[in-house]
Amino acid sequence: MFEQSVADAVGRDHRHVFSRAVRFADIDSLGHVNNVRFLDYLEDARLAMFHIDPHHEGIAPFRGLVVARHEIDYRRPLTFRLDPVRVESWVTEIRPVRFTLAYEIRDDEEVFVRAGSVLVAYDVEQASPRRLNQDELAYLRRFTAGG
């Protein structure tokens, strides 16, 4: 699903970068990060991108995002290591109520995973999808090829 040309479309300056330690608990009986654990890495990166980092910047964090879809391409085994990996995330599509994120889990030499998620803006009180507001749209555009 996620080819190199798609990944190259958004330069490093338009990517959100989250550093993630590879924990011993992430390793399965085959000696590499379990496939399910990669979803945790993506979740940690999204939490930083849409909640923690906006808070540190003094802007309102996103409220009410739900994942509608994940897709992951496992490219190389990731084994236990002392140095963290990077989860690099960027926005590939923005619609009125949803957007698509692409990710790479990587280090300086290798890409271990390419993935994508469709996220839907959600009104918790109404228990239904909602439109992205102007502040959210502006924040998302920071992570697109057009910036």
TILO-52676 format. One record per residue: y, z, x of N, C-alpha, C in turn. Coordinates in nm, 4 decimals, always signed. Layout:
<recs>
+----------+----------+----------+----------+----------+----------+----------+----------+----------+
!  n.north !     n.up !   n.east ! ca.north !    ca.up !  ca.east !  c.north !     c.up !   c.east !
+----------+----------+----------+----------+----------+----------+----------+----------+----------+
!        Y !        Z !        X !        Y !        Z !        X !        Y !        Z !        X !
...
+----------+----------+----------+----------+----------+----------+----------+----------+----------+
</recs>
This chain:
<recs>
+----------+----------+----------+----------+----------+----------+----------+----------+----------+
!  n.north !     n.up !   n.east ! ca.north !    ca.up !  ca.east !  c.north !     c.up !   c.east !
+----------+----------+----------+----------+----------+----------+----------+----------+----------+
!  -0.1202 !  +0.0000 !  +0.0800 !  +0.0000 !  +0.0000 !  +0.0000 !  +0.1265 !  +0.0000 !  +0.0842 !
!  +0.1326 !  +0.0808 !  +0.1861 !  +0.2555 !  +0.0987 !  +0.2623 !  +0.2434 !  +0.0303 !  +0.3968 !
!  +0.2926 !  -0.0893 !  +0.4028 !  +0.2837 !  -0.1690 !  +0.5242 !  +0.3942 !  -0.1328 !  +0.6205 !
!  +0.3776 !  -0.1738 !  +0.7452 !  +0.4764 !  -0.1463 !  +0.8482 !  +0.6128 !  -0.2036 !  +0.8123 !
!  +0.6172 !  -0.3220 !  +0.7524 !  +0.7465 !  -0.3820 !  +0.7184 !  +0.8232 !  -0.2949 !  +0.6193 !
!  +0.7517 !  -0.2307 !  +0.5275 !  +0.8162 !  -0.1393 !  +0.4330 !  +0.8734 !  -0.0201 !  +0.5088 !
!  +0.7973 !  +0.0323 !  +0.6017 !  +0.8423 !  +0.1479 !  +0.6785 !  +0.9616 !  +0.1119 !  +0.7665 !
!  +0.9639 !  -0.0089 !  +0.8215 !  +1.0733 !  -0.0507 !  +0.9081 !  +1.2019 !  -0.0803 !  +0.8320 !
!  +1.1928 !  -0.0990 !  +0.7009 !  +1.3108 !  -0.1362 !  +0.6223 !  +1.4167 !  -0.0269 !  +0.6217 !
!  +1.3755 !  +0.0966 !  +0.6358 !  +1.4696 !  +0.2080 !  +0.6372 !  +1.4696 !  +0.2681 !  +0.7768 !
!  +1.5827 !  +0.2549 !  +0.8440 !  +1.5949 !  +0.3057 !  +0.9797 !  +1.5882 !  +0.4567 !  +0.9862 !
!  +1.5712 !  +0.5068 !  +1.1044 !  +1.5581 !  +0.6518 !  +1.1267 !  +1.6795 !  +0.7295 !  +1.0756 !
!  +1.7980 !  +0.6683 !  +1.0757 !  +1.9173 !  +0.7405 !  +1.0329 !  +1.9241 !  +0.7583 !  +0.8812 !
!  +1.8371 !  +0.6920 !  +0.8055 !  +1.8336 !  +0.7075 !  +0.6603 !  +1.7066 !  +0.7784 !  +0.6139 !
!  +1.6390 !  +0.8435 !  +0.7054 !  +1.5174 !  +0.9164 !  +0.6705 !  +1.5423 !  +1.0660 !  +0.6741 !
!  +1.4778 !  +1.1351 !  +0.5831 !  +1.4751 !  +1.2804 !  +0.5891 !  +1.3592 !  +1.3166 !  +0.6817 !
!  +1.3827 !  +1.4047 !  +0.7762 !  +1.2794 !  +1.4414 !  +0.8735 !  +1.2489 !  +1.5900 !  +0.8591 !
!  +1.1212 !  +1.6183 !  +0.8368 !  +1.0731 !  +1.7548 !  +0.8218 !  +0.9646 !  +1.7792 !  +0.9260 !
!  +0.9796 !  +1.8832 !  +1.0043 !  +0.8821 !  +1.9188 !  +1.1068 !  +0.7770 !  +2.0102 !  +1.0441 !
!  +0.6499 !  +1.9768 !  +1.0654 !  +0.5407 !  +2.0531 !  +1.0022 !  +0.4360 !  +2.0875 !  +1.1068 !
!  +0.4085 !  +2.2163 !  +1.1213 !  +0.3030 !  +2.2604 !  +1.2123 !  +0.1674 !  +2.2243 !  +1.1543 !
!  +0.0767 !  +2.1884 !  +1.2409 !  -0.0629 !  +2.1686 !  +1.2010 !  -0.1295 !  +2.3046 !  +1.2169 !
!  -0.1685 !  +2.3626 !  +1.1048 !  -0.2281 !  +2.4957 !  +1.1061 !  -0.3800 !  +2.4852 !  +1.1220 !
!  -0.4373 !  +2.5858 !  +1.1804 !  -0.5820 !  +2.5891 !  +1.1943 !  -0.6491 !  +2.5787 !  +1.0578 !
!  -0.5882 !  +2.6390 !  +0.9555 !  -0.6444 !  +2.6363 !  +0.8197 !  -0.6449 !  +2.4955 !  +0.7603 !
!  -0.5679 !  +2.4031 !  +0.8174 !  -0.5631 !  +2.2653 !  +0.7682 !  -0.6844 !  +2.1836 !  +0.8134 !
!  -0.7549 !  +2.2321 !  +0.9123 !  -0.8628 !  +2.1564 !  +0.9763 !  -0.9930 !  +2.1758 !  +0.8989 !
!  -1.0636 !  +2.0646 !  +0.8757 !  -1.1909 !  +2.0721 !  +0.8033 !  -1.3088 !  +2.0729 !  +0.9007 !
!  -1.4279 !  +2.0679 !  +0.8476 !  -1.5492 !  +2.0769 !  +0.9303 !  -1.5665 !  +1.9571 !  +1.0225 !
!  -1.4946 !  +1.8490 !  +0.9979 !  -1.5006 !  +1.7318 !  +1.0866 !  -1.4001 !  +1.7396 !  +1.2001 !
!  -1.3195 !  +1.8463 !  +1.2035 !  -1.2275 !  +1.8678 !  +1.3146 !  -1.0918 !  +1.8018 !  +1.2993 !
!  -1.0587 !  +1.7542 !  +1.1807 !  -0.9263 !  +1.6943 !  +1.1601 !  -0.8646 !  +1.7505 !  +1.0328 !
!  -0.7362 !  +1.7217 !  +1.0136 !  -0.6677 !  +1.7702 !  +0.8936 !  -0.7374 !  +1.7107 !  +0.7720 !
!  -0.7739 !  +1.7976 !  +0.6797 !  -0.8404 !  +1.7559 !  +0.5573 !  -0.7456 !  +1.6688 !  +0.4750 !
!  -0.8013 !  +1.5655 !  +0.4125 !  -0.7194 !  +1.4721 !  +0.3344 !  -0.6338 !  +1.5422 !  +0.2292 !
!  -0.6877 !  +1.6432 !  +0.1643 !  -0.6136 !  +1.7154 !  +0.0610 !  -0.4934 !  +1.7876 !  +0.1217 !
!  -0.5065 !  +1.8367 !  +0.2433 !  -0.3975 !  +1.9101 !  +0.3089 !  -0.2755 !  +1.8202 !  +0.3318 !
!  -0.2960 !  +1.6905 !  +0.3459 !  -0.1812 !  +1.6020 !  +0.3651 !  -0.0872 !  +1.6071 !  +0.2442 !
!  -0.1407 !  +1.6315 !  +0.1250 !  -0.0539 !  +1.6481 !  +0.0077 !  +0.0356 !  +1.7711 !  +0.0232 !
!  -0.0160 !  +1.8764 !  +0.0871 !  +0.0670 !  +1.9935 !  +0.1164 !  +0.1813 !  +1.9571 !  +0.2104 !
!  +0.1527 !  +1.8751 !  +0.3120 !  +0.2565 !  +1.8326 !  +0.4056 !  +0.3670 !  +1.7577 !  +0.3306 !
!  +0.3272 !  +1.6679 !  +0.2390 !  +0.4253 !  +1.5922 !  +0.1615 !  +0.5050 !  +1.6854 !  +0.0704 !
!  +0.4370 !  +1.7813 !  +0.0093 !  +0.5058 !  +1.8765 !  -0.0781 !  +0.6070 !  +1.9600 !  -0.0003 !
!  +0.5696 !  +2.0069 !  +0.1173 !  +0.6615 !  +2.0852 !  +0.1999 !  +0.7854 !  +2.0025 !  +0.2354 !
!  +0.7649 !  +1.8753 !  +0.2675 !  +0.8773 !  +1.7875 !  +0.3012 !  +0.9680 !  +1.7655 !  +0.1799 !
!  +0.9089 !  +1.7467 !  +0.0608 !  +0.9905 !  +1.7290 !  -0.0606 !  +1.0695 !  +1.8543 !  -0.0935 !
!  +1.0078 !  +1.9705 !  -0.0768 !  +1.0765 !  +2.0965 !  -0.1017 !  +1.1991 !  +2.1080 !  -0.0110 !
!  +1.1816 !  +2.0757 !  +0.1152 !  +1.2957 !  +2.0784 !  +0.2079 !  +1.4010 !  +1.9754 !  +0.1686 !
!  +1.3584 !  +1.8551 !  +0.1371 !  +1.4508 !  +1.7456 !  +0.1079 !  +1.5336 !  +1.7698 !  -0.0179 !
!  +1.4726 !  +1.8236 !  -0.1214 !  +1.5403 !  +1.8324 !  -0.2508 !  +1.5851 !  +1.9728 !  -0.2914 !
!  +1.5440 !  +2.0746 !  -0.2158 !  +1.5834 !  +2.2105 !  -0.2514 !  +1.6480 !  +2.2846 !  -0.1345 !
!  +1.5776 !  +2.2949 !  -0.0238 !  +1.6259 !  +2.3763 !  +0.0874 !  +1.7460 !  +2.3117 !  +0.1565 !
!  +1.7345 !  +2.1851 !  +0.1955 !  +1.8442 !  +2.1195 !  +0.2666 !  +1.9709 !  +2.1079 !  +0.1825 !
!  +1.9630 !  +2.0665 !  +0.0546 !  +2.0865 !  +2.0660 !  -0.0252 !  +2.1511 !  +2.2049 !  -0.0330 !
!  +2.0690 !  +2.3076 !  -0.0481 !  +2.1223 !  +2.4443 !  -0.0527 !  +2.2000 !  +2.4752 !  +0.0755 !
!  +2.1428 !  +2.4401 !  +0.1922 !  +2.2100 !  +2.4640 !  +0.3202 !  +2.3376 !  +2.3809 !  +0.3340 !
!  +2.3429 !  +2.2668 !  +0.2675 !  +2.4624 !  +2.1814 !  +0.2715 !  +2.5674 !  +2.2246 !  +0.1698 !
!  +2.5353 !  +2.3225 !  +0.0879 !  +2.6297 !  +2.3710 !  -0.0111 !  +2.6381 !  +2.2841 !  -0.1356 !
!  +2.5339 !  +2.2050 !  -0.1598 !  +2.5304 !  +2.1234 !  -0.2813 !  +2.4140 !  +2.1696 !  -0.3690 !
!  +2.4220 !  +2.1340 !  -0.4953 !  +2.3189 !  +2.1784 !  -0.5889 !  +2.1848 !  +2.1135 !  -0.5567 !
!  +2.0796 !  +2.1937 !  -0.5455 !  +1.9465 !  +2.1349 !  -0.5264 !  +1.9000 !  +2.0649 !  -0.6535 !
!  +1.8053 !  +1.9762 !  -0.6377 !  +1.7479 !  +1.9085 !  -0.7538 !  +1.6767 !  +2.0128 !  -0.8386 !
!  +1.6828 !  +1.9947 !  -0.9670 !  +1.6154 !  +2.0863 !  -1.0583 !  +1.5305 !  +2.0036 !  -1.1540 !
!  +1.4060 !  +2.0363 !  -1.1636 !  +1.3208 !  +1.9683 !  -1.2585 !  +1.2739 !  +1.8317 !  -1.2122 !
!  +1.2054 !  +1.8253 !  -1.1005 !  +1.1393 !  +1.7019 !  -1.0573 !  +0.9890 !  +1.7202 !  -1.0732 !
!  +0.9229 !  +1.6218 !  -1.1301 !  +0.7778 !  +1.6254 !  -1.1388 !  +0.7212 !  +1.5015 !  -1.0716 !
!  +0.6053 !  +1.5179 !  -1.0119 !  +0.5373 !  +1.4056 !  -0.9475 !  +0.4569 !  +1.3323 !  -1.0533 !
!  +0.4824 !  +1.2032 !  -1.0669 !  +0.4069 !  +1.1205 !  -1.1604 !  +0.2925 !  +1.0475 !  -1.0909 !
!  +0.3065 !  +1.0271 !  -0.9598 !  +0.2046 !  +0.9488 !  -0.8887 !  +0.2150 !  +0.9742 !  -0.7393 !
!  +0.0986 !  +0.9780 !  -0.6741 !  +0.0886 !  +0.9802 !  -0.5277 !  -0.0049 !  +0.8679 !  -0.4848 !
!  +0.0236 !  +0.8115 !  -0.3711 !  -0.0694 !  +0.7180 !  -0.3085 !  -0.0617 !  +0.7404 !  -0.1586 !
!  -0.1787 !  +0.7487 !  -0.0953 !  -0.1843 !  +0.7812 !  +0.0469 !  -0.2756 !  +0.6826 !  +0.1192 !
!  -0.2276 !  +0.6326 !  +0.2323 !  -0.3088 !  +0.5529 !  +0.3238 !  -0.3307 !  +0.6368 !  +0.4488 !
!  -0.4558 !  +0.6744 !  +0.4735 !  -0.4914 !  +0.7521 !  +0.5916 !  -0.5128 !  +0.6541 !  +0.7059 !
!  -0.4319 !  +0.6658 !  +0.8111 !  -0.4342 !  +0.5668 !  +0.9188 !  -0.5090 !  +0.6148 !  +1.0430 !
!  -0.4935 !  +0.7421 !  +1.0783 !  -0.5580 !  +0.7979 !  +1.1971 !  -0.5909 !  +0.9447 !  +1.1696 !
!  -0.6975 !  +0.9954 !  +1.2286 !  -0.7260 !  +1.1386 !  +1.2131 !  -0.6190 !  +1.2213 !  +1.2847 !
!  -0.5801 !  +1.3297 !  +1.2235 !  -0.4864 !  +1.4239 !  +1.2840 !  -0.5645 !  +1.5512 !  +1.3128 !
!  -0.5711 !  +1.5875 !  +1.4396 !  -0.6475 !  +1.7050 !  +1.4821 !  -0.5526 !  +1.8206 !  +1.5103 !
!  -0.6103 !  +1.9381 !  +1.5294 !  -0.5290 !  +2.0551 !  +1.5606 !  -0.4513 !  +2.0295 !  +1.6884 !
!  -0.3266 !  +2.0743 !  +1.6885 !  -0.2391 !  +2.0528 !  +1.8036 !  -0.1322 !  +2.1597 !  +1.8031 !
!  -0.0732 !  +2.1830 !  +1.9184 !  +0.0329 !  +2.2825 !  +1.9291 !  +0.1666 !  +2.2283 !  +1.8800 !
!  +0.1927 !  +2.1007 !  +1.9059 !  +0.3195 !  +2.0411 !  +1.8645 !  +0.3139 !  +2.0009 !  +1.7178 !
!  +0.4235 !  +2.0226 !  +1.6462 !  +0.4256 !  +1.9826 !  +1.5052 !  +0.4293 !  +1.8301 !  +1.4907 !
!  +0.4002 !  +1.7856 !  +1.3713 !  +0.4188 !  +1.6449 !  +1.3351 !  +0.5465 !  +1.6368 !  +1.2508 !
!  +0.5933 !  +1.5143 !  +1.2312 !  +0.7105 !  +1.4929 !  +1.1465 !  +0.6658 !  +1.4274 !  +1.0170 !
!  +0.7214 !  +1.4754 !  +0.9070 !  +0.7069 !  +1.4056 !  +0.7804 !  +0.8420 !  +1.3387 !  +0.7565 !
!  +0.8448 !  +1.2076 !  +0.7717 !  +0.9675 !  +1.1313 !  +0.7518 !  +0.9621 !  +1.0706 !  +0.6121 !
!  +1.0684 !  +1.0923 !  +0.5347 !  +1.0718 !  +1.0503 !  +0.3941 !  +1.1974 !  +0.9684 !  +0.3689 !
!  +1.1843 !  +0.8690 !  +0.2812 !  +1.2986 !  +0.7887 !  +0.2404 !  +1.2752 !  +0.7344 !  +0.1007 !
!  +1.3824 !  +0.6927 !  +0.0368 !  +1.3778 !  +0.6452 !  -0.1007 !  +1.3657 !  +0.4934 !  -0.0998 !
!  +1.2682 !  +0.4421 !  -0.1746 !  +1.2476 !  +0.2970 !  -0.1797 !  +1.2931 !  +0.2347 !  -0.3107 !
!  +1.3059 !  +0.3159 !  -0.4149 !  +1.3486 !  +0.2630 !  -0.5444 !  +1.4118 !  +0.3757 !  -0.6251 !
!  +1.5208 !  +0.3430 !  -0.6939 !  +1.5856 !  +0.4392 !  -0.7822 !  +1.6004 !  +0.3752 !  -0.9191 !
!  +1.5532 !  +0.4444 !  -1.0193 !  +1.5678 !  +0.4037 !  -1.1602 !  +1.6413 !  +0.5158 !  -1.2329 !
!  +1.6810 !  +0.4956 !  -1.3583 !  +1.7583 !  +0.5990 !  -1.4283 !  +1.6902 !  +0.7353 !  -1.4393 !
!  +1.5583 !  +0.7390 !  -1.4565 !  +1.4906 !  +0.8681 !  -1.4719 !  +1.3871 !  +0.8957 !  -1.3628 !
!  +1.3677 !  +0.8020 !  -1.2727 !  +1.2661 !  +0.8237 !  -1.1692 !  +1.3066 !  +0.7551 !  -1.0400 !
!  +1.2390 !  +0.7938 !  -0.9338 !  +1.2586 !  +0.7276 !  -0.8042 !  +1.1288 !  +0.7339 !  -0.7262 !
!  +1.1209 !  +0.6491 !  -0.6251 !  +1.0015 !  +0.6413 !  -0.5422 !  +1.0360 !  +0.6825 !  -0.3999 !
!  +0.9540 !  +0.7705 !  -0.3454 !  +0.9672 !  +0.8138 !  -0.2067 !  +0.8558 !  +0.7519 !  -0.1251 !
!  +0.8884 !  +0.7103 !  -0.0044 !  +0.7875 !  +0.6698 !  +0.0936 !  +0.7887 !  +0.7743 !  +0.2038 !
!  +0.6748 !  +0.7893 !  +0.2695 !  +0.6620 !  +0.8880 !  +0.3761 !  +0.5784 !  +0.8313 !  +0.4902 !
!  +0.6042 !  +0.8863 !  +0.6072 !  +0.5124 !  +0.8741 !  +0.7198 !  +0.4927 !  +1.0140 !  +0.7762 !
!  +0.3683 !  +1.0472 !  +0.8040 !  +0.3371 !  +1.1671 !  +0.8807 !  +0.3021 !  +1.1154 !  +1.0183 !
!  +0.3803 !  +1.1595 !  +1.1190 !  +0.3722 !  +1.0928 !  +1.2485 !  +0.4174 !  +1.1848 !  +1.3616 !
!  +0.3952 !  +1.1354 !  +1.4819 !  +0.4585 !  +1.1923 !  +1.5997 !  +0.5293 !  +1.0762 !  +1.6703 !
!  +0.5648 !  +1.0912 !  +1.7947 !  +0.6385 !  +0.9839 !  +1.8625 !  +0.5529 !  +0.8599 !  +1.8900 !
!  +0.4219 !  +0.8765 !  +1.8961 !  +0.3345 !  +0.7644 !  +1.9308 !  +0.2553 !  +0.7078 !  +1.8135 !
!  +0.2180 !  +0.7918 !  +1.7196 !  +0.1231 !  +0.7479 !  +1.6170 !  +0.1687 !  +0.7825 !  +1.4761 !
!  +0.1261 !  +0.6979 !  +1.3825 !  +0.1431 !  +0.7254 !  +1.2398 !  +0.0058 !  +0.7658 !  +1.1879 !
!  -0.0037 !  +0.8854 !  +1.1321 !  -0.1307 !  +0.9367 !  +1.0822 !  -0.1504 !  +0.9022 !  +0.9342 !
!  -0.0400 !  +0.9036 !  +0.8602 !  -0.0452 !  +0.8786 !  +0.7157 !  +0.0780 !  +0.8010 !  +0.6745 !
!  +0.0588 !  +0.7057 !  +0.5848 !  +0.1697 !  +0.6446 !  +0.5092 !  +0.1412 !  +0.6763 !  +0.3637 !
!  +0.2448 !  +0.7164 !  +0.2913 !  +0.2241 !  +0.7601 !  +0.1530 !  +0.3459 !  +0.7265 !  +0.0686 !
!  +0.3275 !  +0.7421 !  -0.0604 !  +0.4371 !  +0.7228 !  -0.1539 !  +0.4175 !  +0.8102 !  -0.2752 !
!  +0.5276 !  +0.8492 !  -0.3362 !  +0.5253 !  +0.9297 !  -0.4582 !  +0.6296 !  +0.8762 !  -0.5543 !
!  +0.5951 !  +0.8769 !  -0.6809 !  +0.6920 !  +0.8508 !  -0.7866 !  +0.7296 !  +0.9863 !  -0.8440 !
!  +0.8595 !  +1.0156 !  -0.8435 !  +0.9094 !  +1.1424 !  -0.8970 !  +0.9962 !  +1.1154 !  -1.0189 !
!  +0.9807 !  +1.1987 !  -1.1190 !  +1.0525 !  +1.1846 !  -1.2451 !  +1.1433 !  +1.3052 !  -1.2625 !
!  +1.2693 !  +1.2786 !  -1.2976 !  +1.3620 !  +1.3868 !  -1.3308 !  +1.3173 !  +1.4462 !  -1.4641 !
!  +1.3144 !  +1.5782 !  -1.4703 !  +1.2547 !  +1.6449 !  -1.5856 !  +1.3453 !  +1.7573 !  -1.6331 !
!  +1.3670 !  +1.7633 !  -1.7633 !  +1.4436 !  +1.8698 !  -1.8264 !  +1.3447 !  +1.9795 !  -1.8666 !
!  +1.3490 !  +2.0898 !  -1.7945 !  +1.2530 !  +2.1974 !  -1.8156 !  +1.2683 !  +2.2581 !  -1.9549 !
!  +1.3923 !  +2.2796 !  -1.9997 !  +1.4149 !  +2.3411 !  -2.1301 !  +1.3667 !  +2.2518 !  -2.2444 !
!  +1.3899 !  +2.1208 !  -2.2321 !  +1.3497 !  +2.0272 !  -2.3372 !  +1.2060 !  +1.9776 !  -2.3206 !
!  +1.1463 !  +2.0073 !  -2.2062 !  +1.0100 !  +1.9625 !  -2.1742 !  +0.9967 !  +1.8117 !  -2.1912 !
!  +1.0925 !  +1.7386 !  -2.1300 !  +1.0895 !  +1.5924 !  -2.1388 !  +1.1643 !  +1.5321 !  -2.0197 !
!  +1.1373 !  +1.4053 !  -1.9919 !  +1.2119 !  +1.3388 !  -1.8845 !  +1.3618 !  +1.3377 !  -1.9154 !
!  +1.4420 !  +1.3304 !  -1.8086 !  +1.5871 !  +1.3240 !  -1.8230 !  +1.6406 !  +1.2191 !  -1.7252 !
!  +1.7649 !  +1.1807 !  -1.7431 !  +1.8284 !  +1.0871 !  -1.6514 !  +1.8739 !  +1.1619 !  -1.5260 !
!  +1.8660 !  +1.0950 !  -1.4132 !  +1.9217 !  +1.1496 !  -1.2899 !  +2.0732 !  +1.1546 !  -1.3043 !
!  +2.1357 !  +1.2634 !  -1.2610 !  +2.2812 !  +1.2720 !  -1.2712 !  +2.3475 !  +1.2052 !  -1.1501 !
!  +2.4780 !  +1.1908 !  -1.1545 !  +2.5506 !  +1.1172 !  -1.0503 !  +2.5380 !  +1.1825 !  -0.9124 !
!  +2.5381 !  +1.3161 !  -0.9068 !  +2.5214 !  +1.3845 !  -0.7784 !  +2.3829 !  +1.3583 !  -0.7200 !
!  +2.2813 !  +1.3607 !  -0.8050 !  +2.1444 !  +1.3329 !  -0.7592 !  +2.1330 !  +1.1894 !  -0.7101 !
!  +2.1901 !  +1.0963 !  -0.7837 !  +2.1859 !  +0.9556 !  -0.7426 !  +2.2554 !  +0.9354 !  -0.6081 !
!  +2.3697 !  +0.9997 !  -0.5892 !  +2.4412 !  +0.9884 !  -0.4616 !  +2.3577 !  +1.0458 !  -0.3476 !
!  +2.2923 !  +1.1588 !  -0.3709 !  +2.2072 !  +1.2192 !  -0.2690 !  +2.0904 !  +1.1264 !  -0.2343 !
!  +2.0263 !  +1.0703 !  -0.3353 !  +1.9133 !  +0.9797 !  -0.3117 !  +1.9564 !  +0.8574 !  -0.2310 !
!  +2.0738 !  +0.8053 !  -0.2591 !  +2.1216 !  +0.6851 !  -0.1874 !  +2.1387 !  +0.7089 !  -0.0384 !
!  +2.1571 !  +0.8343 !  +0.0015 !  +2.1664 !  +0.8667 !  +0.1452 !  +2.0382 !  +0.8278 !  +0.2195 !
!  +1.9286 !  +0.8212 !  +0.1456 !  +1.7976 !  +0.7971 !  +0.2072 !  +1.7408 !  +0.6605 !  +0.1735 !
!  +1.8276 !  +0.5648 !  +0.1455 !  +1.7854 !  +0.4272 !  +0.1198 !  +1.8364 !  +0.3367 !  +0.2308 !
!  +1.7835 !  +0.2169 !  +0.2378 !  +1.8236 !  +0.1210 !  +0.3401 !  +1.9731 !  +0.0911 !  +0.3299 !
!  +2.0269 !  +0.0903 !  +0.2071 !  +2.1684 !  +0.0624 !  +0.1885 !  +2.2572 !  +0.1802 !  +0.2191 !
!  +2.1968 !  +0.2999 !  +0.2236 !  +2.2707 !  +0.4218 !  +0.2544 !  +2.3709 !  +0.4478 !  +0.1524 !
+----------+----------+----------+----------+----------+----------+----------+----------+----------+
</recs>
